Amino acid sequence: MCRLMTTQLAEALEGYPLYSQDGKGKEAVCRAVFALGAVRWFILEGNREDDDVILFGIVVGLLEDEYGYISLNELSDVELDLSAQGLGKLQVRQQQNFKPVPLKQIQDSRLQDFLARFE
């Protein structure tokens, strides 16, 4: 099992399998948030598949903000090597204090700008 599969994430995804929030838009409940620097993954739902968990959510902070599927194993492997700058290697982390809320309640301007494109 990958380092990002925690009890907290398992509990957050319970009752939220893939496609369970399809079509809910801003009313969809964000179950977890992962981040690496300015990149954020807002997780809406997920299913265990073999030795992985396939998540569906929104990623913001890359070249293009978008809805998409995310492999938890692959997300766990993402690493930013800033050793040359004296910062070591940074990894994706789950936001520990996050409580599930509808997307419309999350105060993240880039996320809200993305969601506004679908109104």
Jmol script that loads the backbone (N, CA, C; Angstrom):
load data "model"
ATOM      1  N   MET A   1       0.846  -1.185   0.000  1.00  0.00           N
ATOM      2  CA  MET A   1       0.000   0.000   0.000  1.00  0.00           C
ATOM      3  C   MET A   1       0.887   1.243   0.000  1.00  0.00           C
ATOM      4  N   CYS A   2       0.460   2.270  -0.688  1.00  0.00           N
ATOM      5  CA  CYS A   2       1.276   3.481  -0.803  1.00  0.00           C
ATOM      6  C   CYS A   2       1.172   4.345   0.459  1.00  0.00           C
ATOM      7  N   ARG A   3       2.123   5.248   0.615  1.00  0.00           N
ATOM      8  CA  ARG A   3       2.219   6.077   1.818  1.00  0.00           C
ATOM      9  C   ARG A   3       1.031   7.022   1.992  1.00  0.00           C
ATOM     10  N   LEU A   4       0.309   7.350   0.893  1.00  0.00           N
ATOM     11  CA  LEU A   4      -0.814   8.277   0.992  1.00  0.00           C
ATOM     12  C   LEU A   4      -2.124   7.597   1.400  1.00  0.00           C
ATOM     13  N   MET A   5      -2.154   6.257   1.403  1.00  0.00           N
ATOM     14  CA  MET A   5      -3.376   5.552   1.807  1.00  0.00           C
ATOM     15  C   MET A   5      -3.410   5.464   3.323  1.00  0.00           C
ATOM     16  N   THR A   6      -4.086   6.418   3.918  1.00  0.00           N
ATOM     17  CA  THR A   6      -4.165   6.513   5.373  1.00  0.00           C
ATOM     18  C   THR A   6      -5.571   6.155   5.848  1.00  0.00           C
ATOM     19  N   THR A   7      -5.704   5.946   7.131  1.00  0.00           N
ATOM     20  CA  THR A   7      -7.028   5.713   7.720  1.00  0.00           C
ATOM     21  C   THR A   7      -7.923   6.915   7.454  1.00  0.00           C
ATOM     22  N   GLN A   8      -7.352   8.110   7.556  1.00  0.00           N
ATOM     23  CA  GLN A   8      -8.110   9.345   7.314  1.00  0.00           C
ATOM     24  C   GLN A   8      -8.682   9.356   5.896  1.00  0.00           C
ATOM     25  N   LEU A   9      -7.885   8.987   4.904  1.00  0.00           N
ATOM     26  CA  LEU A   9      -8.364   8.978   3.523  1.00  0.00           C
ATOM     27  C   LEU A   9      -9.398   7.879   3.322  1.00  0.00           C
ATOM     28  N   ALA A  10      -9.156   6.697   3.853  1.00  0.00           N
ATOM     29  CA  ALA A  10     -10.114   5.592   3.715  1.00  0.00           C
ATOM     30  C   ALA A  10     -11.475   5.988   4.282  1.00  0.00           C
ATOM     31  N   GLU A  11     -11.474   6.625   5.437  1.00  0.00           N
ATOM     32  CA  GLU A  11     -12.728   7.072   6.050  1.00  0.00           C
ATOM     33  C   GLU A  11     -13.394   8.163   5.218  1.00  0.00           C
ATOM     34  N   ALA A  12     -12.605   9.070   4.660  1.00  0.00           N
ATOM     35  CA  ALA A  12     -13.154  10.161   3.852  1.00  0.00           C
ATOM     36  C   ALA A  12     -13.827   9.642   2.588  1.00  0.00           C
ATOM     37  N   LEU A  13     -13.289   8.574   2.010  1.00  0.00           N
ATOM     38  CA  LEU A  13     -13.832   8.036   0.758  1.00  0.00           C
ATOM     39  C   LEU A  13     -14.989   7.063   0.978  1.00  0.00           C
ATOM     40  N   GLU A  14     -15.177   6.614   2.210  1.00  0.00           N
ATOM     41  CA  GLU A  14     -16.244   5.662   2.503  1.00  0.00           C
ATOM     42  C   GLU A  14     -17.598   6.250   2.108  1.00  0.00           C
ATOM     43  N   GLY A  15     -18.330   5.529   1.275  1.00  0.00           N
ATOM     44  CA  GLY A  15     -19.627   6.013   0.809  1.00  0.00           C
ATOM     45  C   GLY A  15     -19.537   6.950  -0.383  1.00  0.00           C
ATOM     46  N   TYR A  16     -18.338   7.137  -0.921  1.00  0.00           N
ATOM     47  CA  TYR A  16     -18.138   8.022  -2.077  1.00  0.00           C
ATOM     48  C   TYR A  16     -17.369   7.290  -3.179  1.00  0.00           C
ATOM     49  N   PRO A  17     -17.977   6.235  -3.760  1.00  0.00           N
ATOM     50  CA  PRO A  17     -17.307   5.526  -4.854  1.00  0.00           C
ATOM     51  C   PRO A  17     -17.292   6.391  -6.116  1.00  0.00           C
ATOM     52  N   LEU A  18     -16.494   5.991  -7.092  1.00  0.00           N
ATOM     53  CA  LEU A  18     -16.445   6.719  -8.363  1.00  0.00           C
ATOM     54  C   LEU A  18     -17.851   6.886  -8.923  1.00  0.00           C
ATOM     55  N   TYR A  19     -18.114   8.025  -9.499  1.00  0.00           N
ATOM     56  CA  TYR A  19     -19.373   8.426 -10.144  1.00  0.00           C
ATOM     57  C   TYR A  19     -20.484   8.772  -9.153  1.00  0.00           C
ATOM     58  N   SER A  20     -20.238   8.689  -7.866  1.00  0.00           N
ATOM     59  CA  SER A  20     -21.291   8.961  -6.887  1.00  0.00           C
ATOM     60  C   SER A  20     -21.677  10.439  -6.822  1.00  0.00           C
ATOM     61  N   GLN A  21     -20.809  11.325  -7.299  1.00  0.00           N
ATOM     62  CA  GLN A  21     -21.116  12.755  -7.250  1.00  0.00           C
ATOM     63  C   GLN A  21     -21.219  13.362  -8.651  1.00  0.00           C
ATOM     64  N   ASP A  22     -21.334  12.494  -9.633  1.00  0.00           N
ATOM     65  CA  ASP A  22     -21.411  12.930 -11.028  1.00  0.00           C
ATOM     66  C   ASP A  22     -22.539  13.943 -11.217  1.00  0.00           C
ATOM     67  N   GLY A  23     -22.233  15.067 -11.843  1.00  0.00           N
ATOM     68  CA  GLY A  23     -23.227  16.081 -12.164  1.00  0.00           C
ATOM     69  C   GLY A  23     -23.563  17.045 -11.032  1.00  0.00           C
ATOM     70  N   LYS A  24     -22.915  16.941  -9.904  1.00  0.00           N
ATOM     71  CA  LYS A  24     -23.244  17.813  -8.771  1.00  0.00           C
ATOM     72  C   LYS A  24     -22.560  19.173  -8.831  1.00  0.00           C
ATOM     73  N   GLY A  25     -21.559  19.332  -9.684  1.00  0.00           N
ATOM     74  CA  GLY A  25     -20.882  20.620  -9.817  1.00  0.00           C
ATOM     75  C   GLY A  25     -20.350  21.135  -8.493  1.00  0.00           C
ATOM     76  N   LYS A  26     -20.659  22.407  -8.187  1.00  0.00           N
ATOM     77  CA  LYS A  26     -20.166  23.041  -6.955  1.00  0.00           C
ATOM     78  C   LYS A  26     -20.732  22.412  -5.686  1.00  0.00           C
ATOM     79  N   GLU A  27     -21.820  21.644  -5.840  1.00  0.00           N
ATOM     80  CA  GLU A  27     -22.434  20.987  -4.680  1.00  0.00           C
ATOM     81  C   GLU A  27     -21.713  19.697  -4.299  1.00  0.00           C
ATOM     82  N   ALA A  28     -20.836  19.190  -5.178  1.00  0.00           N
ATOM     83  CA  ALA A  28     -20.089  17.967  -4.867  1.00  0.00           C
ATOM     84  C   ALA A  28     -19.269  18.197  -3.604  1.00  0.00           C
ATOM     85  N   VAL A  29     -19.203  17.178  -2.772  1.00  0.00           N
ATOM     86  CA  VAL A  29     -18.467  17.280  -1.511  1.00  0.00           C
ATOM     87  C   VAL A  29     -17.017  16.874  -1.735  1.00  0.00           C
ATOM     88  N   CYS A  30     -16.119  17.782  -1.416  1.00  0.00           N
ATOM     89  CA  CYS A  30     -14.691  17.482  -1.474  1.00  0.00           C
ATOM     90  C   CYS A  30     -14.359  16.642  -0.250  1.00  0.00           C
ATOM     91  N   ARG A  31     -13.788  15.462  -0.477  1.00  0.00           N
ATOM     92  CA  ARG A  31     -13.528  14.511   0.596  1.00  0.00           C
ATOM     93  C   ARG A  31     -12.120  14.631   1.175  1.00  0.00           C
ATOM     94  N   ALA A  32     -11.171  15.100   0.363  1.00  0.00           N
ATOM     95  CA  ALA A  32      -9.781  15.224   0.812  1.00  0.00           C
ATOM     96  C   ALA A  32      -9.058  16.201  -0.098  1.00  0.00           C
ATOM     97  N   VAL A  33      -7.952  16.748   0.399  1.00  0.00           N
ATOM     98  CA  VAL A  33      -7.120  17.659  -0.388  1.00  0.00           C
ATOM     99  C   VAL A  33      -5.669  17.218  -0.248  1.00  0.00           C
ATOM    100  N   PHE A  34      -4.997  17.137  -1.391  1.00  0.00           N
ATOM    101  CA  PHE A  34      -3.563  16.865  -1.426  1.00  0.00           C
ATOM    102  C   PHE A  34      -2.885  18.081  -2.025  1.00  0.00           C
ATOM    103  N   ALA A  35      -1.621  18.308  -1.660  1.00  0.00           N
ATOM    104  CA  ALA A  35      -0.908  19.475  -2.182  1.00  0.00           C
ATOM    105  C   ALA A  35       0.581  19.199  -2.317  1.00  0.00           C
ATOM    106  N   LEU A  36       1.172  19.910  -3.258  1.00  0.00           N
ATOM    107  CA  LEU A  36       2.624  19.970  -3.435  1.00  0.00           C
ATOM    108  C   LEU A  36       2.908  21.373  -3.942  1.00  0.00           C
ATOM    109  N   GLY A  37       3.439  22.220  -3.083  1.00  0.00           N
ATOM    110  CA  GLY A  37       3.643  23.612  -3.460  1.00  0.00           C
ATOM    111  C   GLY A  37       2.298  24.261  -3.748  1.00  0.00           C
ATOM    112  N   ALA A  38       2.187  24.916  -4.903  1.00  0.00           N
ATOM    113  CA  ALA A  38       0.947  25.593  -5.279  1.00  0.00           C
ATOM    114  C   ALA A  38      -0.041  24.680  -5.998  1.00  0.00           C
ATOM    115  N   VAL A  39       0.312  23.424  -6.189  1.00  0.00           N
ATOM    116  CA  VAL A  39      -0.578  22.471  -6.865  1.00  0.00           C
ATOM    117  C   VAL A  39      -1.455  21.801  -5.817  1.00  0.00           C
ATOM    118  N   ARG A  40      -2.776  21.803  -6.079  1.00  0.00           N
ATOM    119  CA  ARG A  40      -3.725  21.181  -5.160  1.00  0.00           C
ATOM    120  C   ARG A  40      -4.613  20.201  -5.910  1.00  0.00           C
ATOM    121  N   TRP A  41      -4.854  19.056  -5.258  1.00  0.00           N
ATOM    122  CA  TRP A  41      -5.769  18.040  -5.785  1.00  0.00           C
ATOM    123  C   TRP A  41      -6.955  17.977  -4.831  1.00  0.00           C
ATOM    124  N   PHE A  42      -8.146  18.322  -5.320  1.00  0.00           N
ATOM    125  CA  PHE A  42      -9.372  18.283  -4.521  1.00  0.00           C
ATOM    126  C   PHE A  42     -10.087  16.980  -4.869  1.00  0.00           C
ATOM    127  N   ILE A  43     -10.116  16.044  -3.941  1.00  0.00           N
ATOM    128  CA  ILE A  43     -10.609  14.693  -4.193  1.00  0.00           C
ATOM    129  C   ILE A  43     -12.097  14.598  -3.867  1.00  0.00           C
ATOM    130  N   LEU A  44     -12.863  14.082  -4.846  1.00  0.00           N
ATOM    131  CA  LEU A  44     -14.312  13.969  -4.687  1.00  0.00           C
ATOM    132  C   LEU A  44     -14.778  12.555  -4.385  1.00  0.00           C
ATOM    133  N   GLU A  45     -14.084  11.551  -4.911  1.00  0.00           N
ATOM    134  CA  GLU A  45     -14.527  10.160  -4.773  1.00  0.00           C
ATOM    135  C   GLU A  45     -13.405   9.222  -5.169  1.00  0.00           C
ATOM    136  N   GLY A  46     -13.573   7.937  -4.873  1.00  0.00           N
ATOM    137  CA  GLY A  46     -12.525   6.990  -5.240  1.00  0.00           C
ATOM    138  C   GLY A  46     -12.915   5.547  -4.992  1.00  0.00           C
ATOM    139  N   ASN A  47     -12.232   4.642  -5.702  1.00  0.00           N
ATOM    140  CA  ASN A  47     -12.434   3.192  -5.583  1.00  0.00           C
ATOM    141  C   ASN A  47     -11.094   2.501  -5.485  1.00  0.00           C
ATOM    142  N   ARG A  48     -11.043   1.459  -4.670  1.00  0.00           N
ATOM    143  CA  ARG A  48      -9.861   0.601  -4.630  1.00  0.00           C
ATOM    144  C   ARG A  48      -9.890  -0.278  -5.879  1.00  0.00           C
ATOM    145  N   GLU A  49      -8.753  -0.378  -6.554  1.00  0.00           N
ATOM    146  CA  GLU A  49      -8.595  -1.247  -7.722  1.00  0.00           C
ATOM    147  C   GLU A  49      -7.272  -1.977  -7.580  1.00  0.00           C
ATOM    148  N   ASP A  50      -7.345  -3.271  -7.296  1.00  0.00           N
ATOM    149  CA  ASP A  50      -6.167  -4.100  -7.053  1.00  0.00           C
ATOM    150  C   ASP A  50      -5.329  -3.471  -5.937  1.00  0.00           C
ATOM    151  N   ASP A  51      -4.076  -3.123  -6.221  1.00  0.00           N
ATOM    152  CA  ASP A  51      -3.210  -2.549  -5.178  1.00  0.00           C
ATOM    153  C   ASP A  51      -3.141  -1.025  -5.253  1.00  0.00           C
ATOM    154  N   ASP A  52      -4.151  -0.402  -5.846  1.00  0.00           N
ATOM    155  CA  ASP A  52      -4.176   1.049  -6.021  1.00  0.00           C
ATOM    156  C   ASP A  52      -5.551   1.568  -5.618  1.00  0.00           C
ATOM    157  N   VAL A  53      -5.667   2.869  -5.515  1.00  0.00           N
ATOM    158  CA  VAL A  53      -6.949   3.537  -5.336  1.00  0.00           C
ATOM    159  C   VAL A  53      -7.045   4.556  -6.460  1.00  0.00           C
ATOM    160  N   ILE A  54      -8.127   4.472  -7.236  1.00  0.00           N
ATOM    161  CA  ILE A  54      -8.354   5.427  -8.315  1.00  0.00           C
ATOM    162  C   ILE A  54      -9.286   6.500  -7.776  1.00  0.00           C
ATOM    163  N   LEU A  55      -8.821   7.726  -7.840  1.00  0.00           N
ATOM    164  CA  LEU A  55      -9.553   8.874  -7.323  1.00  0.00           C
ATOM    165  C   LEU A  55     -10.083   9.709  -8.478  1.00  0.00           C
ATOM    166  N   PHE A  56     -11.134  10.472  -8.218  1.00  0.00           N
ATOM    167  CA  PHE A  56     -11.607  11.458  -9.176  1.00  0.00           C
ATOM    168  C   PHE A  56     -11.668  12.777  -8.439  1.00  0.00           C
ATOM    169  N   GLY A  57     -11.191  13.825  -9.113  1.00  0.00           N
ATOM    170  CA  GLY A  57     -11.197  15.129  -8.477  1.00  0.00           C
ATOM    171  C   GLY A  57     -10.785  16.228  -9.428  1.00  0.00           C
ATOM    172  N   ILE A  58     -10.373  17.320  -8.848  1.00  0.00           N
ATOM    173  CA  ILE A  58      -9.959  18.508  -9.596  1.00  0.00           C
ATOM    174  C   ILE A  58      -8.528  18.831  -9.192  1.00  0.00           C
ATOM    175  N   VAL A  59      -7.687  19.079 -10.186  1.00  0.00           N
ATOM    176  CA  VAL A  59      -6.328  19.536  -9.900  1.00  0.00           C
ATOM    177  C   VAL A  59      -6.221  20.985 -10.370  1.00  0.00           C
ATOM    178  N   VAL A  60      -5.671  21.833  -9.512  1.00  0.00           N
ATOM    179  CA  VAL A  60      -5.416  23.226  -9.875  1.00  0.00           C
ATOM    180  C   VAL A  60      -3.963  23.547  -9.555  1.00  0.00           C
ATOM    181  N   GLY A  61      -3.408  24.461 -10.339  1.00  0.00           N
ATOM    182  CA  GLY A  61      -2.039  24.900 -10.084  1.00  0.00           C
ATOM    183  C   GLY A  61      -1.027  24.381 -11.078  1.00  0.00           C
ATOM    184  N   LEU A  62      -1.458  23.506 -11.979  1.00  0.00           N
ATOM    185  CA  LEU A  62      -0.579  23.062 -13.060  1.00  0.00           C
ATOM    186  C   LEU A  62      -0.851  23.951 -14.268  1.00  0.00           C
ATOM    187  N   LEU A  63      -0.387  23.571 -15.435  1.00  0.00           N
ATOM    188  CA  LEU A  63      -0.620  24.388 -16.629  1.00  0.00           C
ATOM    189  C   LEU A  63      -2.100  24.594 -16.900  1.00  0.00           C
ATOM    190  N   GLU A  64      -2.888  23.546 -16.702  1.00  0.00           N
ATOM    191  CA  GLU A  64      -4.329  23.613 -16.946  1.00  0.00           C
ATOM    192  C   GLU A  64      -5.052  23.022 -15.744  1.00  0.00           C
ATOM    193  N   ASP A  65      -6.006  23.756 -15.203  1.00  0.00           N
ATOM    194  CA  ASP A  65      -6.840  23.226 -14.124  1.00  0.00           C
ATOM    195  C   ASP A  65      -7.866  22.305 -14.769  1.00  0.00           C
ATOM    196  N   GLU A  66      -8.131  21.148 -14.143  1.00  0.00           N
ATOM    197  CA  GLU A  66      -9.035  20.201 -14.795  1.00  0.00           C
ATOM    198  C   GLU A  66      -9.580  19.158 -13.835  1.00  0.00           C
ATOM    199  N   TYR A  67     -10.734  18.591 -14.246  1.00  0.00           N
ATOM    200  CA  TYR A  67     -11.262  17.385 -13.614  1.00  0.00           C
ATOM    201  C   TYR A  67     -10.454  16.219 -14.143  1.00  0.00           C
ATOM    202  N   GLY A  68     -10.292  15.172 -13.353  1.00  0.00           N
ATOM    203  CA  GLY A  68      -9.599  14.006 -13.867  1.00  0.00           C
ATOM    204  C   GLY A  68      -9.489  12.885 -12.858  1.00  0.00           C
ATOM    205  N   TYR A  69      -9.006  11.759 -13.360  1.00  0.00           N
ATOM    206  CA  TYR A  69      -8.763  10.577 -12.532  1.00  0.00           C
ATOM    207  C   TYR A  69      -7.314  10.595 -12.066  1.00  0.00           C
ATOM    208  N   ILE A  70      -7.103  10.135 -10.852  1.00  0.00           N
ATOM    209  CA  ILE A  70      -5.780  10.176 -10.244  1.00  0.00           C
ATOM    210  C   ILE A  70      -5.501   8.817  -9.615  1.00  0.00           C
ATOM    211  N   SER A  71      -4.365   8.247  -9.929  1.00  0.00           N
ATOM    212  CA  SER A  71      -3.916   7.029  -9.261  1.00  0.00           C
ATOM    213  C   SER A  71      -3.236   7.442  -7.961  1.00  0.00           C
ATOM    214  N   LEU A  72      -3.690   6.899  -6.846  1.00  0.00           N
ATOM    215  CA  LEU A  72      -3.072   7.246  -5.566  1.00  0.00           C
ATOM    216  C   LEU A  72      -1.616   6.798  -5.527  1.00  0.00           C
ATOM    217  N   ASN A  73      -1.315   5.648  -6.129  1.00  0.00           N
ATOM    218  CA  ASN A  73       0.079   5.187  -6.181  1.00  0.00           C
ATOM    219  C   ASN A  73       0.950   6.168  -6.958  1.00  0.00           C
ATOM    220  N   GLU A  74       0.453   6.649  -8.097  1.00  0.00           N
ATOM    221  CA  GLU A  74       1.226   7.606  -8.897  1.00  0.00           C
ATOM    222  C   GLU A  74       1.371   8.935  -8.164  1.00  0.00           C
ATOM    223  N   LEU A  75       0.303   9.389  -7.515  1.00  0.00           N
ATOM    224  CA  LEU A  75       0.368  10.639  -6.754  1.00  0.00           C
ATOM    225  C   LEU A  75       1.402  10.521  -5.638  1.00  0.00           C
ATOM    226  N   SER A  76       1.461   9.358  -5.031  1.00  0.00           N
ATOM    227  CA  SER A  76       2.424   9.095  -3.962  1.00  0.00           C
ATOM    228  C   SER A  76       3.868   9.169  -4.455  1.00  0.00           C
ATOM    229  N   ASP A  77       4.075   8.865  -5.728  1.00  0.00           N
ATOM    230  CA  ASP A  77       5.423   8.870  -6.307  1.00  0.00           C
ATOM    231  C   ASP A  77       5.883  10.242  -6.788  1.00  0.00           C
ATOM    232  N   VAL A  78       4.976  11.218  -6.862  1.00  0.00           N
ATOM    233  CA  VAL A  78       5.352  12.553  -7.339  1.00  0.00           C
ATOM    234  C   VAL A  78       6.304  13.182  -6.327  1.00  0.00           C
ATOM    235  N   GLU A  79       7.428  13.675  -6.841  1.00  0.00           N
ATOM    236  CA  GLU A  79       8.464  14.227  -5.974  1.00  0.00           C
ATOM    237  C   GLU A  79       9.111  15.419  -6.679  1.00  0.00           C
ATOM    238  N   LEU A  80       9.369  16.452  -5.942  1.00  0.00           N
ATOM    239  CA  LEU A  80      10.029  17.643  -6.464  1.00  0.00           C
ATOM    240  C   LEU A  80      11.382  17.739  -5.774  1.00  0.00           C
ATOM    241  N   ASP A  81      12.453  17.560  -6.549  1.00  0.00           N
ATOM    242  CA  ASP A  81      13.802  17.548  -5.975  1.00  0.00           C
ATOM    243  C   ASP A  81      14.379  18.957  -5.966  1.00  0.00           C
ATOM    244  N   LEU A  82      14.403  19.543  -4.790  1.00  0.00           N
ATOM    245  CA  LEU A  82      14.959  20.888  -4.612  1.00  0.00           C
ATOM    246  C   LEU A  82      16.226  20.833  -3.763  1.00  0.00           C
ATOM    247  N   SER A  83      16.926  19.718  -3.867  1.00  0.00           N
ATOM    248  CA  SER A  83      18.165  19.536  -3.098  1.00  0.00           C
ATOM    249  C   SER A  83      19.199  20.597  -3.443  1.00  0.00           C
ATOM    250  N   ALA A  84      19.278  20.971  -4.711  1.00  0.00           N
ATOM    251  CA  ALA A  84      20.256  21.970  -5.142  1.00  0.00           C
ATOM    252  C   ALA A  84      19.990  23.332  -4.491  1.00  0.00           C
ATOM    253  N   GLN A  85      18.738  23.571  -4.099  1.00  0.00           N
ATOM    254  CA  GLN A  85      18.381  24.824  -3.439  1.00  0.00           C
ATOM    255  C   GLN A  85      18.402  24.672  -1.914  1.00  0.00           C
ATOM    256  N   GLY A  86      18.825  23.504  -1.450  1.00  0.00           N
ATOM    257  CA  GLY A  86      18.914  23.267  -0.017  1.00  0.00           C
ATOM    258  C   GLY A  86      17.601  22.897   0.648  1.00  0.00           C
ATOM    259  N   LEU A  87      16.592  22.561  -0.157  1.00  0.00           N
ATOM    260  CA  LEU A  87      15.274  22.255   0.400  1.00  0.00           C
ATOM    261  C   LEU A  87      14.955  20.768   0.431  1.00  0.00           C
ATOM    262  N   GLY A  88      15.835  19.953  -0.106  1.00  0.00           N
ATOM    263  CA  GLY A  88      15.579  18.509  -0.120  1.00  0.00           C
ATOM    264  C   GLY A  88      14.544  18.126  -1.157  1.00  0.00           C
ATOM    265  N   LYS A  89      13.908  16.993  -0.924  1.00  0.00           N
ATOM    266  CA  LYS A  89      12.884  16.495  -1.845  1.00  0.00           C
ATOM    267  C   LYS A  89      11.510  16.692  -1.220  1.00  0.00           C
ATOM    268  N   LEU A  90      10.628  17.330  -1.976  1.00  0.00           N
ATOM    269  CA  LEU A  90       9.266  17.571  -1.510  1.00  0.00           C
ATOM    270  C   LEU A  90       8.342  16.524  -2.118  1.00  0.00           C
ATOM    271  N   GLN A  91       7.364  16.081  -1.338  1.00  0.00           N
ATOM    272  CA  GLN A  91       6.405  15.091  -1.800  1.00  0.00           C
ATOM    273  C   GLN A  91       4.988  15.611  -1.609  1.00  0.00           C
ATOM    274  N   VAL A  92       4.061  15.030  -2.365  1.00  0.00           N
ATOM    275  CA  VAL A  92       2.644  15.336  -2.194  1.00  0.00           C
ATOM    276  C   VAL A  92       2.235  14.909  -0.787  1.00  0.00           C
ATOM    277  N   ARG A  93       1.459  15.769  -0.133  1.00  0.00           N
ATOM    278  CA  ARG A  93       0.970  15.490   1.220  1.00  0.00           C
ATOM    279  C   ARG A  93      -0.541  15.728   1.280  1.00  0.00           C
ATOM    280  N   GLN A  94      -1.205  14.971   2.141  1.00  0.00           N
ATOM    281  CA  GLN A  94      -2.623  15.195   2.377  1.00  0.00           C
ATOM    282  C   GLN A  94      -2.781  16.300   3.408  1.00  0.00           C
ATOM    283  N   GLN A  95      -3.723  17.202   3.171  1.00  0.00           N
ATOM    284  CA  GLN A  95      -4.006  18.270   4.130  1.00  0.00           C
ATOM    285  C   GLN A  95      -4.684  17.634   5.343  1.00  0.00           C
ATOM    286  N   GLN A  96      -4.008  17.624   6.456  1.00  0.00           N
ATOM    287  CA  GLN A  96      -4.455  16.879   7.636  1.00  0.00           C
ATOM    288  C   GLN A  96      -5.689  17.459   8.321  1.00  0.00           C
ATOM    289  N   ASN A  97      -5.839  18.754   8.333  1.00  0.00           N
ATOM    290  CA  ASN A  97      -6.938  19.367   9.079  1.00  0.00           C
ATOM    291  C   ASN A  97      -8.194  19.587   8.242  1.00  0.00           C
ATOM    292  N   PHE A  98      -8.227  19.051   7.027  1.00  0.00           N
ATOM    293  CA  PHE A  98      -9.360  19.283   6.131  1.00  0.00           C
ATOM    294  C   PHE A  98     -10.581  18.479   6.559  1.00  0.00           C
ATOM    295  N   LYS A  99     -11.729  19.136   6.583  1.00  0.00           N
ATOM    296  CA  LYS A  99     -13.014  18.482   6.850  1.00  0.00           C
ATOM    297  C   LYS A  99     -13.846  18.546   5.571  1.00  0.00           C
ATOM    298  N   PRO A 100     -14.483  17.439   5.166  1.00  0.00           N
ATOM    299  CA  PRO A 100     -15.267  17.430   3.928  1.00  0.00           C
ATOM    300  C   PRO A 100     -16.323  18.534   3.896  1.00  0.00           C
ATOM    301  N   VAL A 101     -16.355  19.254   2.776  1.00  0.00           N
ATOM    302  CA  VAL A 101     -17.324  20.329   2.553  1.00  0.00           C
ATOM    303  C   VAL A 101     -17.644  20.384   1.062  1.00  0.00           C
ATOM    304  N   PRO A 102     -18.802  20.975   0.691  1.00  0.00           N
ATOM    305  CA  PRO A 102     -19.079  21.180  -0.727  1.00  0.00           C
ATOM    306  C   PRO A 102     -17.994  22.064  -1.350  1.00  0.00           C
ATOM    307  N   LEU A 103     -17.690  21.797  -2.605  1.00  0.00           N
ATOM    308  CA  LEU A 103     -16.658  22.566  -3.309  1.00  0.00           C
ATOM    309  C   LEU A 103     -16.896  24.068  -3.222  1.00  0.00           C
ATOM    310  N   LYS A 104     -18.163  24.484  -3.285  1.00  0.00           N
ATOM    311  CA  LYS A 104     -18.478  25.919  -3.285  1.00  0.00           C
ATOM    312  C   LYS A 104     -18.043  26.615  -2.000  1.00  0.00           C
ATOM    313  N   GLN A 105     -17.790  25.861  -0.935  1.00  0.00           N
ATOM    314  CA  GLN A 105     -17.397  26.456   0.345  1.00  0.00           C
ATOM    315  C   GLN A 105     -15.885  26.543   0.541  1.00  0.00           C
ATOM    316  N   ILE A 106     -15.128  26.000  -0.386  1.00  0.00           N
ATOM    317  CA  ILE A 106     -13.671  26.017  -0.241  1.00  0.00           C
ATOM    318  C   ILE A 106     -13.133  27.361  -0.717  1.00  0.00           C
ATOM    319  N   GLN A 107     -12.411  28.041   0.140  1.00  0.00           N
ATOM    320  CA  GLN A 107     -11.879  29.360  -0.188  1.00  0.00           C
ATOM    321  C   GLN A 107     -10.532  29.222  -0.886  1.00  0.00           C
ATOM    322  N   ASP A 108     -10.612  28.893  -2.159  1.00  0.00           N
ATOM    323  CA  ASP A 108      -9.434  28.766  -3.018  1.00  0.00           C
ATOM    324  C   ASP A 108      -9.827  29.426  -4.335  1.00  0.00           C
ATOM    325  N   SER A 109      -9.261  30.586  -4.620  1.00  0.00           N
ATOM    326  CA  SER A 109      -9.699  31.369  -5.783  1.00  0.00           C
ATOM    327  C   SER A 109      -9.508  30.620  -7.094  1.00  0.00           C
ATOM    328  N   ARG A 110      -8.426  29.894  -7.221  1.00  0.00           N
ATOM    329  CA  ARG A 110      -8.201  29.169  -8.477  1.00  0.00           C
ATOM    330  C   ARG A 110      -9.249  28.068  -8.657  1.00  0.00           C
ATOM    331  N   LEU A 111      -9.593  27.362  -7.597  1.00  0.00           N
ATOM    332  CA  LEU A 111     -10.647  26.350  -7.663  1.00  0.00           C
ATOM    333  C   LEU A 111     -11.978  26.997  -8.021  1.00  0.00           C
ATOM    334  N   GLN A 112     -12.314  28.093  -7.373  1.00  0.00           N
ATOM    335  CA  GLN A 112     -13.597  28.744  -7.636  1.00  0.00           C
ATOM    336  C   GLN A 112     -13.662  29.309  -9.054  1.00  0.00           C
ATOM    337  N   ASP A 113     -12.552  29.835  -9.570  1.00  0.00           N
ATOM    338  CA  ASP A 113     -12.512  30.301 -10.963  1.00  0.00           C
ATOM    339  C   ASP A 113     -12.742  29.136 -11.915  1.00  0.00           C
ATOM    340  N   PHE A 114     -12.147  27.991 -11.616  1.00  0.00           N
ATOM    341  CA  PHE A 114     -12.341  26.796 -12.443  1.00  0.00           C
ATOM    342  C   PHE A 114     -13.809  26.378 -12.424  1.00  0.00           C
ATOM    343  N   LEU A 115     -14.408  26.298 -11.256  1.00  0.00           N
ATOM    344  CA  LEU A 115     -15.806  25.874 -11.139  1.00  0.00           C
ATOM    345  C   LEU A 115     -16.756  26.846 -11.830  1.00  0.00           C
ATOM    346  N   ALA A 116     -16.432  28.135 -11.828  1.00  0.00           N
ATOM    347  CA  ALA A 116     -17.284  29.149 -12.462  1.00  0.00           C
ATOM    348  C   ALA A 116     -17.386  28.939 -13.968  1.00  0.00           C
ATOM    349  N   ARG A 117     -16.416  28.277 -14.557  1.00  0.00           N
ATOM    350  CA  ARG A 117     -16.459  28.012 -16.006  1.00  0.00           C
ATOM    351  C   ARG A 117     -17.603  27.083 -16.379  1.00  0.00           C
ATOM    352  N   PHE A 118     -18.176  26.375 -15.416  1.00  0.00           N
ATOM    353  CA  PHE A 118     -19.218  25.394 -15.696  1.00  0.00           C
ATOM    354  C   PHE A 118     -20.607  25.867 -15.291  1.00  0.00           C
ATOM    355  N   GLU A 119     -20.734  27.123 -14.910  1.00  0.00           N
ATOM    356  CA  GLU A 119     -22.051  27.651 -14.499  1.00  0.00           C
ATOM    357  C   GLU A 119     -22.872  28.037 -15.705  1.00  0.00           C
TER     358      GLU A 119
END
end "model"
wireframe off; spacefill off
backbone 0.3
color backbone group
